[in-house]
């Protein structure tokens, strides 16, 4: 299952009075560079297979990741050459805030589609609305038929929250989102467009794409994202693994097909469909196949383009063993070797300045490690956000407050900005204990590497010098931001550490315990 596709297996609809369409789809690329040249080969295979059939290339969002302008500029140029037609806006499109996104898509030849955001006239994205790079929907004429593409951004992310004083982008809740999708579908139908695809970054599930499919009118296909769900085939019920329910009935009792291709360019989707004369999807004509991108050769021209934009990819260190995350949200909680080595790198950087503890946001460290680690791995996979790192003195009370702030809002379906630490061990739980002031404390068993223990329910005013990333400090302990002394960036610290080590282990010491 999920293997390569036979390039000779062309889609050949028998009823020429119907509208046929083949869609190449992807989602949650997260700016992945390792398989980008294989993605291009898969797309070339798809184009060859469907040379005589109308096609669209659609993404379900989170194509970009991080704030690196070079990488994002390269991705736009790649997607232009890739001939992407349209993409949803994911939360990671907003990693560099609305202004950064506006700059990213200024030179795009594809459409960013989104119905469920509100953009102030002073917001930088207003410029992209004006030049029609950012639209509620786009219409494509293919094979003598009009196809409409609508977009939806995630309703459960940080969009706008990371730009409080900059005329932020505002995202609708799920009910208002469904209303906006319905309104845009009706507008398309007024224009004679009755074959409509939603590029969604709402996530698969009963509070996401399944809910949208059942409560909308006019939407025929949903190309999803955000939940990193892998959906293969056509399924009227949940079966096993990747064979998830993805064919349901709309509010009009018409079929709606949902699909998603996991994350990080592990797979891409080949979808073939037919619509009848009324624009209704023909259930028995849907063909949906995910292809494993590792089955494809690399496109060398993509690698050359990458090097031209981003410079040479140098080896920093070799790795004993391997860590291969599957891209699940739960992995962000579990300690891993990337967390461990980055924490050690921070401590090593500041060992001569009296730093006892290193703290950083675990979800900002991504990817896996095996064989070797390169500059591309660090910059574009492991540390794409490149936060500023600095030193600040805190009391035991303030340290407990910072740690606790990361865990008190924990929910199994929504993983917050979990804080990871080096130079100490601690536990976190979903069950709180009350301190003397009646405050809920979710952390305990705090012990520094010098064997000093901290009572989380009764911490002292003793000072501890910590190294911490600026984002964690400003979101979890903002009152200390004035004392923050910025010194380096995440990438600089880890690159220096790896160059000095030359070889690291993929094993994890695991000084953290999560108690559900």
Secondary structure, 3 states (H helix, E strand, C coil): CCCCCCCCCCCCCCCCCCEEEEEEEECCCCCCCCCHHHHHHHHHHHHHHCCCCCEEEEECCCCCCCCCHHHHHHHHHHHHHHCCCEEECCHHHHCCHHHHHHHHHHHCCCEEECCCEECCCCCCHHHHHHCCCEECEEEEEECCEEEEEEEECCCCCCCCCCCCCCCCCEECCHHHHHHHHHHHHHHHHHCCCCCEEEEECCCCCCCCHHHHHHHCCCEEEEECCCCCCECCCCCCCCCCCCCCCCEEECCCCCEEEEECECCCCCEEEEEEEEECCCCCECHHHCEEEEEEHHHCCCCHHHHHHHHHHHCCCCEEEEEEEEECCCCCHHHHCCCCHHHHHHHHHHHHHCHHHCCCEEEEEHHHCCCCEEEEEEHHHHHHHHCCCCCEEEEEEEEHHHHHHHHHHCCCCCECCECCCCEEEECEEEEEEEEEEECCCCCEEEEEEEEECCCCEECCCCCCCCEEEEEEEHHHHHHHCHHHHHHCEEEEEHHHHHHHHHHHHCEEECCCCCCEEEEC
